[in-house]
Amino acid sequence: MEATLSAWARPRLWLVGTALLAGVIVGPAAVALLTLYGGGAAFGTRKAFALGALALGFGVIGWSGSIFAGRGIESMQRHLDTGSDWTEADSRRAMGRIAGFGGGMMVGVSVVEPLV
């Protein structure tokens, strides 16, 4: 049972974890760019955090929408013979990555915020 759980969780954690790490790296860079653009550290941290929250929210809502409507969309594509490669699983993976990136960006901004 333990090996099965590990085999199931490892690719999912890798998918979200790598996106989270990318967000942690991009978050402080976004703070720096927005601080230069907006003219103040408060502006940069607020806007960068808000962008991360937007990505997290979009990813979570998109992930749940993929689960909710995914099979119906796949059936419609087969019925209409669209030739699309879109699948529910691919959509869930993409949304998980977006959510992980947004969460990582929020963490990165939160770590940098006391320093600026």
C-alpha positions, 0 to 999 in steps of 0.5 A: 500500500505504501509503495502504491501511494508513493508511486501515485503521489510522486509525479503529482508532487513533482508537477506542482512542486516544480511550478511552485519553485518557479513561482518562488523564483519569479515572485521576487523578480516581479516585485523588483520590476513592479517596484521600479515601474510603480515607484515604490516597494509597497506597490510592487509587493501588493501587485506581485502578490495579487498576480500570484493570487490571481494565478492560484485562483485561476488554477484552482477554478480551472482544475475543478472545472476540468473535473466537472466538465472534462468528460463531457467535453471529451465526449463532445469532441469525439462526437464532432470528430474535432481531432483535438488532443485535449483531455481532462487529465491534461487540463487538470495537469495544466491547471495544477501547474498554474495553481502551483506557480501562483502559490509559489509566487505568493510565497516568494513575494511574502519572503521578500516583502519584509526585506524591501 
